[in-house]
């Protein structure tokens, strides 16, 4: 596991993806500071409250990055996990060692999950630092009207970050499965991104309401429930169940494909 994480975080591409994510809250903060903030209720959720409390920038950045930027980076990492090794000819050498294919898949998926958490932490962490530098902080007024302390605010931001990372685990499993289907990593990455976009489009169509509970993107934007008093845990639990289902299904499919895949010829 440590060698896999070392390989992942030694790649320039990984750091380029994280740098791109870090740029989002910085650009948002600068835009709000320069323009004195958007009108109340305008722009992305929570953005109109950033000027009053810089810590809100972390939540606003997670909200902006969740639909596309975070899934894009996870799709790149997960899509490259097996297909990248096959394309570079290193997969056959990995499997000549006494390593079971199931174990290799598990390590690849675990590394992708770690990246999900790191990516979400980068967005939220840079958002916190940028917000503090540009706007400062103080007691935070939640959308429900309740005021909480700075320490409690940081706790809520931590929960939001964990929620965003959890939301991406199903996509990581999908990307891993697609990665076992091809030796072209770009194709696997693109397929994972396309599936994410399709799922979000389907989730926006009221005619397909019967399908919405089964989409892995269904609860991605529900982390606002973590900013209520008391916290509403239902969305967190439902999201966890959906993501666990996708991990189980696509993890099984990935193993079924990878176990029978000829990578040694």
C-alpha positions as CSV (number, residue, x, y, z in Angstrom):
1,X,0.0,0.0,0.0
2,X,2.8,2.4,0.9
3,X,4.6,1.8,-2.4
4,X,1.4,2.4,-4.3
5,X,0.7,5.7,-2.5
6,X,4.3,6.7,-3.0
7,X,4.0,6.0,-6.8
8,X,0.7,8.0,-6.9
9,X,2.0,11.0,-5.1
10,X,5.4,11.1,-6.9
11,X,3.7,11.7,-10.2
12,X,3.7,15.2,-11.5
13,X,0.2,14.7,-12.9
14,X,-1.1,14.1,-9.3
15,X,0.3,17.3,-8.0
16,X,-0.9,19.1,-11.1
17,X,-4.4,17.9,-10.4
18,X,-4.2,18.9,-6.7
19,X,-2.8,22.3,-7.7
20,X,-5.7,22.9,-10.1
21,X,-8.1,22.0,-7.2
22,X,-6.3,24.4,-4.9
23,X,-6.6,27.2,-7.4
24,X,-10.5,27.1,-7.2
25,X,-10.9,28.4,-3.7
26,X,-8.1,31.0,-4.2
27,X,-9.8,32.3,-7.4
28,X,-13.2,32.3,-5.6
29,X,-11.8,34.2,-2.7
30,X,-10.0,36.8,-4.8
31,X,-13.1,37.3,-6.9
32,X,-15.3,38.0,-3.8
33,X,-12.6,40.3,-2.3
34,X,-12.2,42.3,-5.5
35,X,-15.9,42.6,-6.2
36,X,-17.0,43.1,-2.6
37,X,-19.0,39.8,-2.9
38,X,-22.0,38.8,-4.9
39,X,-25.5,40.0,-4.1
40,X,-27.3,38.0,-1.4
41,X,-28.6,34.8,-2.9
42,X,-26.6,35.1,-6.1
43,X,-23.8,32.9,-7.3
44,X,-22.9,29.5,-5.9
45,X,-24.4,28.4,-2.6
46,X,-22.7,30.0,0.5
47,X,-20.6,32.4,-1.6
48,X,-22.6,35.4,-0.6
49,X,-21.7,34.8,3.0
50,X,-17.9,34.5,2.5
51,X,-17.2,38.2,2.9
52,X,-18.8,38.1,6.4
53,X,-16.8,35.0,7.5
54,X,-13.9,33.6,5.5
55,X,-14.4,30.1,6.7
56,X,-17.5,29.9,4.5
57,X,-15.1,29.9,1.5
58,X,-14.1,26.3,2.3
59,X,-17.8,25.2,2.1
60,X,-18.5,27.2,-1.0
61,X,-15.3,25.8,-2.7
62,X,-16.4,22.2,-1.9
63,X,-19.8,23.0,-3.3
64,X,-18.4,24.3,-6.5
65,X,-15.8,21.5,-7.0
66,X,-18.1,18.6,-6.2
67,X,-20.1,18.4,-9.4
68,X,-17.2,18.4,-11.8
69,X,-13.7,19.3,-10.6
70,X,-13.3,16.7,-7.9
71,X,-14.9,13.9,-10.0
72,X,-12.6,14.8,-12.9
73,X,-9.5,14.4,-10.8
74,X,-10.7,11.1,-9.3
75,X,-11.6,9.8,-12.7
76,X,-8.1,10.5,-13.9
77,X,-6.5,8.6,-10.9
78,X,-9.0,5.7,-10.9
79,X,-9.1,5.3,-14.7
80,X,-5.3,5.1,-14.8
81,X,-5.0,2.6,-12.0
82,X,-4.9,-0.6,-14.1
83,X,-5.0,0.7,-17.6
84,X,-1.9,2.9,-17.0
85,X,0.0,-0.1,-15.7
86,X,-1.0,-2.1,-18.8
87,X,-0.1,0.7,-21.2
88,X,3.4,1.0,-19.7
89,X,3.9,-2.7,-19.7
90,X,4.4,-2.9,-15.9
91,X,1.2,-4.8,-15.1
92,X,2.7,-8.1,-16.2
93,X,5.7,-7.6,-14.0
94,X,3.6,-6.8,-11.0
95,X,1.7,-10.0,-11.5
96,X,4.8,-12.2,-11.9
97,X,5.5,-11.4,-8.2
98,X,3.6,-13.4,-5.6
99,X,0.7,-10.9,-5.7
100,X,-2.9,-12.0,-6.1
101,X,-5.0,-10.0,-8.5
102,X,-7.6,-9.4,-5.9
103,X,-5.0,-7.9,-3.6
104,X,-3.6,-5.7,-6.4
105,X,-7.1,-4.4,-7.1
106,X,-7.7,-3.7,-3.5
107,X,-4.5,-1.7,-3.2
108,X,-5.3,0.2,-6.3
109,X,-8.8,1.0,-5.0
110,X,-7.5,2.0,-1.5
111,X,-5.0,4.4,-3.2
112,X,-7.9,5.9,-5.2
113,X,-9.9,6.4,-2.0
114,X,-6.9,8.0,-0.3
115,X,-6.7,10.4,-3.2
116,X,-10.4,11.2,-2.8
117,X,-9.8,12.3,0.7
118,X,-6.6,14.2,-0.1
119,X,-8.4,16.0,-3.0
120,X,-11.3,17.1,-0.8
121,X,-8.9,18.1,2.0
122,X,-6.9,20.3,-0.5
123,X,-10.1,22.1,-1.6
124,X,-11.3,22.7,2.0
125,X,-7.9,23.4,3.5
126,X,-7.0,26.0,0.9
127,X,-10.4,27.4,1.2
128,X,-10.0,27.9,5.0
129,X,-6.5,29.5,4.6
130,X,-7.6,31.8,1.8
131,X,-10.7,32.8,3.6
132,X,-8.9,33.6,6.8
133,X,-6.3,35.7,4.9
134,X,-8.8,37.6,2.9
135,X,-11.8,37.9,5.2
136,X,-10.9,36.8,8.7
137,X,-13.4,34.9,10.8
138,X,-15.7,35.1,13.8
139,X,-18.9,33.4,15.1
140,X,-20.6,31.7,12.1
141,X,-24.3,32.1,11.4
142,X,-25.6,28.9,9.8
143,X,-28.3,28.9,7.1
144,X,-30.7,27.9,9.8
145,X,-29.9,31.1,11.7
146,X,-28.0,29.4,14.5
147,X,-24.6,30.9,15.5
148,X,-21.7,28.6,16.2
149,X,-18.1,29.2,17.3
150,X,-15.0,29.1,15.1
151,X,-14.0,25.7,16.6
152,X,-17.5,24.3,15.8
153,X,-17.2,25.8,12.3
154,X,-14.0,23.9,11.6
155,X,-15.6,20.7,12.8
156,X,-18.5,21.3,10.3
157,X,-16.0,21.9,7.5
158,X,-14.2,18.7,8.5
159,X,-17.5,16.8,8.2
160,X,-18.2,18.4,4.8
161,X,-14.8,17.4,3.6
162,X,-15.4,13.8,4.7
163,X,-18.8,13.8,3.0
164,X,-17.3,15.0,-0.3
165,X,-14.6,12.3,-0.1
166,X,-17.2,9.6,0.7
167,X,-19.3,10.8,-2.3
168,X,-16.4,10.0,-4.6
169,X,-15.7,6.4,-3.5
170,X,-18.4,5.0,-5.8
171,X,-16.9,6.9,-8.8
172,X,-13.5,5.5,-7.8
173,X,-14.9,1.9,-8.0
174,X,-16.5,2.7,-11.4
175,X,-13.2,4.1,-12.7
176,X,-11.3,1.0,-11.4
177,X,-13.8,-1.2,-13.3
178,X,-13.5,0.7,-16.5
179,X,-9.7,0.7,-16.1
180,X,-9.8,-3.2,-16.3
181,X,-11.6,-3.1,-19.6
182,X,-8.9,-1.3,-21.6
183,X,-5.2,-0.8,-22.0
184,X,-5.7,2.9,-22.9
185,X,-5.8,5.0,-19.7
186,X,-7.1,8.1,-21.4
187,X,-10.2,6.1,-22.6
188,X,-10.8,4.9,-19.1
189,X,-10.5,8.4,-17.6
190,X,-12.8,9.8,-20.3
191,X,-15.4,7.1,-19.7
192,X,-15.5,7.7,-16.0
193,X,-16.0,11.4,-16.6
194,X,-18.7,10.8,-19.1
195,X,-20.6,8.5,-16.8
196,X,-20.4,11.1,-14.1
197,X,-21.9,13.7,-16.4
198,X,-24.6,11.3,-17.6
199,X,-25.6,10.4,-14.0
200,X,-25.9,14.1,-13.1
201,X,-28.0,14.8,-16.2
202,X,-30.3,11.9,-15.4
203,X,-30.6,13.1,-11.9
204,X,-31.8,16.5,-13.1
205,X,-34.7,15.0,-15.1
206,X,-38.0,14.9,-13.1
207,X,-39.3,12.3,-15.6
208,X,-36.7,9.8,-14.3
209,X,-37.4,10.4,-10.6
210,X,-37.8,6.6,-10.1
211,X,-34.1,6.3,-11.1
212,X,-32.7,9.1,-8.9
213,X,-32.2,7.1,-5.7
214,X,-30.0,4.6,-7.6
215,X,-27.6,7.2,-9.1
216,X,-24.2,7.5,-7.4
217,X,-24.4,11.2,-7.8
218,X,-27.8,11.4,-6.0
219,X,-26.6,12.8,-2.6
220,X,-23.4,14.6,-3.7
221,X,-24.8,18.1,-3.0
222,X,-26.7,17.2,0.3
223,X,-23.8,18.1,2.6
224,X,-25.7,21.3,3.5
225,X,-27.5,19.1,6.1
226,X,-24.2,19.0,8.0
227,X,-24.6,22.8,8.5
228,X,-27.8,22.6,10.4
229,X,-28.5,22.5,14.1
230,X,-29.0,19.7,15.0
231,X,-27.0,18.0,12.2
232,X,-29.2,15.9,10.0
233,X,-27.4,12.6,9.5
234,X,-29.9,11.0,7.1
235,X,-28.2,12.3,4.0
236,X,-24.8,11.2,5.2
237,X,-26.2,7.7,5.9
238,X,-28.0,7.4,2.6
239,X,-25.0,8.6,0.7
240,X,-22.8,6.1,2.5
241,X,-25.2,3.3,1.6
242,X,-25.4,4.3,-2.1
243,X,-21.6,4.6,-2.4
244,X,-21.1,1.2,-0.6
245,X,-23.5,-0.4,-3.1
246,X,-21.5,1.0,-6.0
247,X,-18.2,-0.1,-4.5
248,X,-19.5,-3.6,-3.9
249,X,-21.0,-4.0,-7.4
250,X,-18.3,-2.4,-9.4
251,X,-15.6,-3.9,-7.2
252,X,-17.0,-7.3,-8.0
253,X,-17.2,-6.5,-11.7
254,X,-13.7,-5.2,-11.7
255,X,-12.4,-8.4,-10.1
256,X,-14.4,-10.6,-12.4
257,X,-12.9,-8.8,-15.4
258,X,-9.4,-8.6,-14.0
259,X,-9.3,-12.2,-12.8
260,X,-9.9,-13.5,-16.3
261,X,-7.9,-10.8,-18.2
262,X,-4.8,-11.9,-20.0
263,X,-2.0,-9.5,-19.1
264,X,0.9,-11.9,-19.2
265,X,1.1,-12.6,-23.0
